[in-house]
Amino acid sequence: MAEPAPDRQADDHLEALAEALRAGTLKQARGIVSALHPAEIAHLLESLPPSQRRIVWEMVDQDDYGEVLLHVGDEVRAGLIDAMDHEALLSATEGLDVDDLADLLQDLPDAVARQALAGMDQQYRQRLEAVLSYAQDTAGGLMNTDTVTVRANVSLDVVLRYLRMKSDLPELIDSLIVVNRYDRYLGILPLSAVVTRDPAMTVADVMNYSVEGISAQTSTAQVAKIFEDRDLVSAPVVDDHGKLLGRITIDDVVDVIREQAEHSVMSMAGLTEEEDIFAPVMPSVRRRALWLGVNLITAFLAASVVGQFQGTIEKVVALAVLMPIVASMGGIAGNQILALVIRGLALGQISKRNARFLATKELAVGACNGVIFAVLVGVVAMAWFGDWRIGALIATAMIINLLCAAMAGVGIPLLLRRFGIDPALAATVIVTTVTDVMGFFAFLGLATLVLL
C-alpha cells in the first residue's frame, strides 16, 4: 500500500489530535504528539487555536523544545516562549547546532540568553559568537561552524583512518573541506572519492577545485540561488580573505526558499510571513488596519478622479456602468506584469542592462492585448447602448490603460528597488492605484470631450 501524502498525514494527525482534545483523552493526545517529529509538532501547533496550542505544548517532550521552537513562525514562537519558565527555556537551548542556537537565542529573554552563554564551553561559545556576528539574512548568519577539514598533501588512506577515529560526523556531510595550514579554503573532497579511489592517492589528486567558497556577506537569497544553480548539498563559507568559517547545508537553504515564497505572497497583502493565522482578534486588527488605511487613501484618490467628471456621468449614465471594466482590466494586466517583475528581481534575472528591453516588450504585449480586448469590449458596448461613440471611447480607454499598466508594472517595482523598498510590499497597491486613476481619467476624460 502506498504511503499517505505528507499533507494528508498532517491533516490526519491534526484531526486525530483535535478529536482526542475534544473527547478529553489527554493520554491519547500525548501519545499522538510524542510520536511526531519536531517539525510535525510545529505544524500542529501552528494549526491550533491558542487555547488548544497551550495544552498541546505542555505535552511536548522538553528535549524537543528547541527543535520545535525553531520550526514554528516568529509570532507563534514568541507566544510559546512567553508561556515557558526560565528552566524550560534553558533546556530548549541544549543540543542545538550552532546555527540553530544562534537563531533561537535572539528570541529568548536577555537573562536566559546570558545564562545559556555562560553555561557553554569556550570553544562552543566562540563558534556561536562567530555566527552571531553576521546578519541573519547573510551566509554568515546561516552557516554552521561544525566542519570536517583535511589537508591537500595527505593520502586518502590517512583521511579514511581519520574519519574512522571520529565518533560522529556532522549531518548532511557529502564532502570534506580542504584547507591549508592557515585554514584558507582550497576546495572540497567528495566522500565518494575517499571510498572509491586508490587509498595511496593524495587529497590534492582527487579533490574538486572548482567549487568556490561562499562569502559570509552573501545574502541568503543569493545563497539559495547558488545552491539551486549548482545542485549543492553543502557549501563552504569563507571570509574576505578566503579563510574557512563554516558551511551551509541544503536543509537551511530549503528554509530560506520557503521563507522567500511566503514573504512574496504575504507582502502583497501587507502582511508578514510570520503572522500567526490564529492570532487574537485585536493584534490582527492592528496589523491589518494600517494596510487597509493605505488602500483607503488610494481609493479616495481614484474616487476624486471620478468626482471630477460627475457632471459627465450624470448626463451619460452608460459611463457609470462601463468605467469599472476599464479599471479592472488595467488592474489585472498590471498585477500580471508585477508578479513577473517581482519574481525576476528575486531571481536576479532583471538588471539595468535588460530593464529597457523588458519594458519595451511589456508595452508591446500591452498594446496587443489592448487592441484585442478594446475591439471586443467596444463591440459589446456599442451593441448594449446603441451608440458607436461609447464603443469607441471604451475601446480607446482600454488601450491607454493597458499601456499604462505595462509601464507601471515594470517601472514601479524597479523604482522601489532603487530606493531600497521591498517591491513585494508596496508595488501592488501603487500599480492598482495607477491603473484605476488612469482608467477612470482616460475613459471619463475622453467622454467629456466627445459626448458633451
C-alpha positions in Angstrom: 0.0 0.0 0.0 1.3 3.5 -0.9 2.3 5.8 1.9 -0.1 8.7 2.5 1.0 12.0 1.1 2.7 14.4 3.6 -0.2 16.9 3.6 -2.7 14.1 4.1 -0.6 12.8 7.0 -0.6 16.2 8.6 -4.3 16.5 8.2 -4.8 13.1 9.8 -2.6 14.0 12.7 -4.4 17.3 13.3 -7.8 15.6 13.1 -6.8 12.8 15.5 -5.4 15.3 17.9 -8.4 17.6 17.7 -10.7 14.6 18.3 -8.6 13.5 21.4 -8.7 17.0 22.8 -12.5 17.3 22.3 -13.0 13.9 24.0 -10.7 14.9 26.8 -8.5 11.8 26.3 -5.3 13.6 27.1 -3.3 10.4 27.3 -4.2 9.6 23.7 -3.3 13.2 22.6 0.0 12.9 24.4 0.8 9.7 22.5 0.0 11.3 19.2 2.3 14.3 20.0 5.2 12.1 21.3 5.2 10.0 18.1 5.7 13.0 15.8 8.9 14.7 14.5 9.6 18.2 15.9 8.7 19.7 12.6 5.4 17.9 12.5 4.7 19.1 16.1 5.4 22.7 15.0 3.0 22.3 12.1 0.3 21.1 14.5 0.9 23.9 16.9 0.6 26.5 14.1 -2.7 24.8 13.1 -4.4 25.1 16.5 -6.2 28.0 18.2 -4.2 29.5 21.1 -6.2 27.7 23.8 -5.5 24.2 22.4 -2.0 25.2 21.4 -1.1 25.8 25.1 -2.5 22.4 26.1 -0.5 20.6 23.3 2.7 22.5 24.1 2.6 21.1 27.6 2.6 17.6 26.1 5.8 18.1 24.1 8.9 16.5 25.5 11.3 19.1 26.9 14.1 17.5 24.8 12.2 18.6 21.7 11.5 22.2 22.8 14.4 23.7 20.9 13.7 22.0 17.6 10.0 22.7 17.8 10.6 26.4 18.5 12.9 26.7 15.5 10.2 25.2 13.2 7.3 27.5 14.2 6.8 31.0 12.9 8.2 34.0 14.8 4.8 35.1 16.2 3.9 31.6 17.4 7.4 31.2 18.8 7.1 34.4 20.8 3.8 33.2 22.3 5.3 29.8 23.3 8.4 31.5 24.8 6.3 33.8 26.9 4.5 30.8 28.4 7.7 29.0 29.3 9.6 29.3 32.6 13.3 30.0 32.9 14.4 26.4 33.3 12.4 25.2 30.3 13.9 27.9 28.1 17.4 26.9 29.1 16.5 23.3 28.3 15.4 24.4 24.8 18.9 25.7 24.1 20.6 22.4 24.8 21.8 20.1 22.0 21.1 22.5 19.1 23.5 23.1 16.2 25.4 26.4 16.4 23.4 28.0 13.6 20.1 26.9 15.1 21.0 28.1 18.5 22.0 31.5 17.0 18.5 31.9 15.6 16.8 30.9 18.9 19.0 32.9 21.3 17.9 36.2 19.6 14.3 35.5 20.6 14.9 34.5 24.2 14.8 36.9 27.2 18.2 38.5 27.8 18.6 36.8 31.2 18.1 33.4 29.7 20.4 34.1 26.7 23.1 35.3 29.1 22.8 32.2 31.3 22.8 29.9 28.3 26.0 31.6 27.0 27.6 31.3 30.5 27.0 27.6 30.6 28.8 26.9 27.3 32.4 25.8 26.9 34.8 28.3 25.4 35.1 26.6 22.0 31.3 26.4 21.5 30.8 30.0 22.6 33.4 31.2 20.2 31.7 29.3 17.3 28.3 30.8 18.4 29.7 34.3 18.5 31.2 33.8 15.0 27.7 33.1 13.7 26.0 35.9 15.7 28.5 38.4 14.3 26.8 38.2 10.9 23.3 39.4 10.0 20.6 36.7 9.9 20.0 37.2 6.2 23.6 36.5 5.2 25.5 33.4 4.6 27.5 34.0 7.8 24.3 34.1 9.8 23.0 30.9 8.1 26.2 28.8 8.4 27.1 26.1 10.8 30.7 26.2 12.1 30.7 22.4 12.5 33.0 21.3 9.6 35.4 18.4 8.8 38.6 19.6 7.2 41.6 17.9 5.7 44.9 19.0 4.2 45.7 18.6 0.5 49.0 16.7 1.0 47.7 13.7 3.0 46.7 10.4 1.4 43.2 9.1 1.1 44.2 6.3 3.4 45.0 8.8 6.1 41.7 10.5 5.6 39.8 7.2 6.0 41.6 6.4 9.2 40.9 10.0 10.4 37.2 9.6 9.7 37.0 6.2 11.5 38.6 7.8 14.6 35.8 10.4 14.8 32.9 9.3 16.9 30.4 11.3 14.9 30.1 13.3 11.7 28.1 16.5 11.1 24.7 16.0 9.4 24.3 16.2 5.6 28.1 15.9 5.1 28.7 14.9 1.4 32.2 16.2 1.2 35.2 17.2 3.3 36.6 20.7 3.1 40.2 21.0 2.1 42.2 23.8 3.7 45.9 24.8 4.0 47.8 25.2 7.3 46.3 28.7 7.7 42.7 27.4 7.3 42.4 29.0 3.8 39.8 27.3 1.7 41.2 25.3 -1.2 38.4 23.0 -2.5 36.3 20.1 -1.5 36.9 16.3 -1.2 33.8 14.3 -2.1 33.3 11.4 0.3 32.6 9.2 -2.8 36.2 9.9 -3.9 37.5 8.9 -0.4 35.9 5.5 -0.6 36.3 4.7 -4.3 39.7 6.0 -5.3 43.1 4.4 -4.6 44.0 4.9 -0.9 47.6 5.8 -1.9 46.5 8.8 -3.8 46.7 12.2 -2.1 43.8 14.6 -1.5 45.2 17.0 -4.0 45.0 14.3 -6.7 41.2 13.8 -6.4 39.8 17.0 -4.8 37.4 19.3 -6.6 39.0 22.8 -7.0 36.0 24.2 -8.9 33.6 24.7 -6.0 34.0 28.2 -4.8 33.5 29.2 -1.2 30.5 31.4 -0.5 31.4 34.8 1.0 30.0 35.3 4.5 28.4 38.6 3.4 26.4 36.9 0.6 22.6 37.4 1.1 20.6 34.3 1.9 18.6 34.8 -1.4 21.8 34.6 -3.4 22.9 31.6 -1.4 19.6 29.8 -2.3 20.3 30.6 -6.0 23.8 29.3 -5.8 22.5 26.0 -4.3 19.9 25.8 -7.0 22.2 26.5 -9.9 25.0 24.2 -8.7 22.8 21.4 -7.2 24.7 21.6 -3.9 24.0 19.6 -0.8 26.5 21.7 1.3 28.9 24.5 0.6 31.8 26.2 2.5 31.6 29.7 3.8 34.7 31.9 3.8 35.6 35.4 4.9 37.0 38.2 2.7 40.5 36.6 2.9 39.4 33.1 1.9 39.6 31.7 5.4 37.1 28.9 6.1 34.4 30.0 8.6 31.8 27.2 8.3 29.4 25.5 5.9 25.8 25.8 4.8 23.6 22.7 4.2 20.6 22.2 2.0 18.2 21.9 4.9 18.9 25.5 5.8 18.6 26.6 2.2 15.1 24.9 1.9 14.0 27.1 4.9 15.3 30.2 3.1 13.4 29.3 -0.1 10.2 28.7 1.9 10.5 32.0 3.7 11.1 33.8 0.4 8.0 32.3 -1.1 5.8 33.1 1.9 7.2 36.6 2.0 6.3 37.3 -1.6 2.7 36.1 -1.1 2.1 37.7 2.3 3.8 41.0 1.5 1.4 41.7 -1.4 -1.4 41.8 1.2 0.6 43.9 3.6 1.2 41.0 6.0 4.4 39.3 7.2 5.2 35.6 6.5 5.5 35.0 10.3 1.9 36.1 11.1 0.0 33.6 13.3 -3.1 32.6 11.5 -4.9 32.0 14.8 -3.6 35.2 16.5 -6.1 37.1 18.8 -8.5 39.5 17.2 -7.1 42.8 18.3 -3.5 42.2 17.3 -4.7 41.1 13.9 -6.9 44.2 13.6 -4.0 46.5 14.4 -1.7 44.8 11.8 -4.2 44.9 9.0 -5.7 48.3 9.8 -2.5 50.0 8.6 -2.6 48.4 5.1 -6.4 48.9 4.8 -5.8 52.6 5.7 -3.3 52.9 2.9 -5.7 51.3 0.5 -8.5 53.6 1.6 -6.3 56.6 0.8 -5.7 55.3 -2.7 -9.4 54.5 -3.1 -10.2 58.1 -2.3 -7.6 59.2 -4.8 -9.4 57.2 -7.5 -12.8 58.4 -6.3 -11.6 62.0 -6.6 -10.8 61.5 -10.2 -14.3 60.1 -10.8 -15.7 63.1 -8.9 -14.1 65.5 -11.4 -16.4 64.1 -14.1 -19.6 63.9 -12.0 -21.4 66.1 -14.5 -20.5 63.9 -17.4 -21.6 60.7 -15.6 -24.9 62.3 -14.7 -25.6 63.1 -18.3 -24.4 59.8 -19.8 -25.4 57.1 -17.3 -23.8 54.4 -19.5 -20.4 55.6 -18.4 -21.1 54.6 -14.8 -21.9 51.1 -16.0 -18.8 50.7 -18.1 -16.0 52.5 -16.3 -15.3 49.7 -13.8 -14.4 47.5 -16.8 -11.6 49.7 -17.9 -10.1 50.0 -14.4 -10.5 46.2 -13.7 -8.8 45.2 -16.9 -5.9 47.6 -16.3 -5.5 46.3 -12.7 -5.4 42.7 -13.7 -2.9 43.4 -16.5 -0.7 45.5 -14.2 -0.6 42.8 -11.5 0.2 40.1 -14.0 3.3 42.1 -15.1 4.1 43.0 -11.5 4.2 39.3 -10.5 6.6 38.5 -13.3 8.9 41.5 -12.5 9.0 40.8 -8.7 9.9 37.2 -9.5 12.6 38.3 -11.9 14.0 40.7 -9.3 14.0 37.9 -6.7 15.8 35.5 -9.0 18.3 38.2 -10.1 17.1 38.0 -13.8 16.4 41.7 -14.1 19.1 44.4 -14.1 19.9 47.8 -15.6 21.2 46.1 -18.8 17.8 44.4 -19.7 15.2 46.6 -17.9 14.7 48.7 -21.1 14.1 45.6 -23.2 11.7 44.2 -20.7 9.7 47.5 -20.6 9.6 47.6 -24.4 8.4 44.0 -24.6 5.7 44.6 -22.0 4.5 47.7 -23.8 4.2 45.6 -26.9 2.2 43.0 -25.1 0.0 45.6 -23.5 -0.7 47.2 -26.9 -1.6 43.9 -28.5 -3.9 42.9 -25.6 -5.3 46.4 -25.6 -6.3 46.2 -29.2 -7.8 42.7 -28.9 -9.9 43.5 -25.8 -10.7 47.0 -27.0 -12.4 45.6 -30.1 -14.3 43.0 -28.1 -15.4 45.5 -25.4 -16.1 48.2 -27.9 -18.4 46.0 -29.9 -20.3 44.8 -26.8 -20.7 48.4 -25.5 -21.9 49.7 -28.9 -24.5 46.9 -29.1 -25.5 47.3 -25.5 -26.1 51.1 -25.5 -26.7 51.6 -29.3 -24.1 54.3 -29.6 -20.9 53.8 -31.6 -19.2 56.6 -29.8 -19.4 54.9 -26.4 -17.9 51.8 -28.0 -15.1 53.8 -29.5 -14.5 55.6 -26.2 -14.2 52.5 -24.0 -12.0 50.8 -26.7 -9.6 53.8 -26.7 -9.6 54.0 -22.9 -8.9 50.3 -22.7 -5.8 50.6 -24.9 -4.5 53.6 -22.9 -5.0 51.9 -19.6 -3.3 48.6 -20.6 -0.3 50.6 -21.9 -0.2 52.4 -18.5 -0.5 49.1 -16.7 2.6 47.8 -18.6 4.6 50.9 -17.7 3.6 50.8 -14.1 4.0 47.0 -13.7 7.6 47.3 -14.9 8.6 50.7 -13.7 7.2 50.9 -10.2 9.0 47.7 -8.7 12.3 48.8 -10.3 11.9 52.3 -8.9 11.0 50.9 -5.4 14.0 48.6 -5.6 16.3 51.5 -6.4 15.1 53.3 -3.2 15.6 50.3 -1.1 11.8 49.5 -0.7 10.6 45.9 -1.0 8.6 45.8 -4.2 6.5 42.9 -3.0 5.3 45.0 -0.1 4.4 48.3 -1.8 4.1 47.8 -5.5 0.7 46.1 -5.6 -1.2 49.0 -4.1 0.7 51.6 -6.2 0.1 49.7 -9.5 -3.6 49.2 -8.7 -4.0 52.9 -7.9 -2.2 53.9 -11.1 -4.4 51.7 -13.3 -7.6 52.8 -11.5 -6.8 56.5 -11.8 -5.6 56.3 -15.4 -8.5 54.1 -16.4 -11.1 56.5 -15.0 -9.3 59.6 -16.2 -8.9 58.2 -19.8 -12.5 57.0 -20.1 -14.3 59.9 -18.5 -11.9 62.5 -19.9 -12.5 61.3 -23.4 -16.2 61.0 -22.8 -16.3 64.7 -21.6 -14.5 65.8 -24.8 -16.6 63.7 -27.2 -20.1 63.3 -25.8 -20.7 66.8 -24.2 
